[in-house]
């Protein structure tokens, strides 16, 4: 669990570089109360320029990281 932020960052940078969004694992049905969120249910091509990664750890140590594609 301690390295989840690093793993999320690596995969997010990969998606940023490749211009893809990978689906949420095992998300088969979206609750109607959450349908205002654009859920990724299949691999999609996307022109991504900025990513945001949030981590919520034990003891209230929370972080947010924003990465923008260099042009």
Order of alpha helices (4+ residues) and beta strands (2+ residues): alpha-beta-beta-beta-beta
